[in-house]
Amino acid sequence: MTVGEGRGRDDEQVGEEDEEEEGRGGQQEAANYHFACKYCGIHDPAAVVQCLVCSKWFCNGRGNTSGAHIVNHLVRAKHKVRSDQG
């Protein structure tokens, strides 16, 4: 069997699972604020944006990821619409 053969997972599912794993550090904060970043838990209304496709909130910070959390989410989940908190 070659790499990736027979796994049956599409890119969107993989992206969502990765987000959940990376976002565990912010889960406690996210429980207190509905608009907290799903990756890191930042909950400053001036620093987060909402993905209008899945209604999740992300900040512009990088943390442990290669790019901003919102950009990382939009690329991985193939979503294209977002809105500012204010």
C-alpha positions in Angstrom: 0.0 0.0 0.0 1.4 3.4 -0.9 1.2 6.5 1.3 -2.3 7.9 1.4 -3.9 4.9 -0.2 -7.1 3.5 1.3 -7.4 6.1 4.0 -10.6 7.6 2.7 -10.2 11.1 4.2 -10.6 14.2 2.2 -8.5 17.4 2.7 -11.3 19.3 4.5 -11.7 16.5 7.1 -7.9 16.4 7.7 -7.8 20.2 8.1 -10.6 20.2 10.6 -8.9 17.4 12.7 -5.6 19.4 12.6 -7.3 22.5 13.8 -8.9 20.6 16.7 -5.5 19.2 17.7 -3.6 22.5 17.5 -6.5 24.4 19.1 -6.4 22.4 22.4 -4.3 25.1 24.1 -7.1 27.6 23.6 -10.0 25.4 24.6 -10.3 26.6 28.1 -10.3 30.2 26.9 -12.7 29.4 24.1 -15.2 28.0 26.6 -15.4 31.4 28.3 -15.7 33.5 25.1 -17.7 32.5 22.0 -15.4 34.6 19.8 -12.1 33.2 21.1 -9.5 32.0 18.5 -9.9 28.2 18.0 -6.1 27.8 17.8 -4.8 29.8 20.7 -7.8 31.2 22.7 -7.1 34.9 22.1 -10.4 36.6 22.9 -9.7 40.3 22.2 -12.6 41.5 19.9 -10.2 43.7 18.0 -7.9 40.8 17.2 -10.3 38.1 15.9 -12.2 37.4 12.7 -15.0 34.9 12.1 -15.1 32.4 9.2 -18.6 32.8 7.8 -18.7 29.3 6.4 -18.2 27.4 9.7 -18.8 30.3 12.2 -15.5 29.6 14.0 -13.3 32.5 15.3 -9.6 32.9 14.6 -6.9 35.5 15.3 -4.1 36.9 13.1 -1.5 35.5 15.4 0.9 32.7 14.3 1.6 30.7 17.4 3.1 27.4 16.3 1.7 27.5 12.8 3.4 28.6 9.6 1.0 31.5 9.1 -1.8 33.5 10.7 -4.4 31.3 12.4 -7.2 32.7 10.2 -5.2 32.2 7.0 -4.2 28.7 8.1 -7.9 27.8 8.6 -9.1 29.4 5.4 -6.5 27.5 3.3 -6.9 24.1 5.1 -10.7 24.2 5.2 -10.9 25.8 1.7 -13.2 28.5 3.1 -13.2 31.9 1.5 -15.4 34.2 3.5 -14.6 35.9 6.8 -15.9 38.8 8.9 -14.3 41.1 11.6 -15.6 41.0 15.2 -16.7 44.7 15.3 
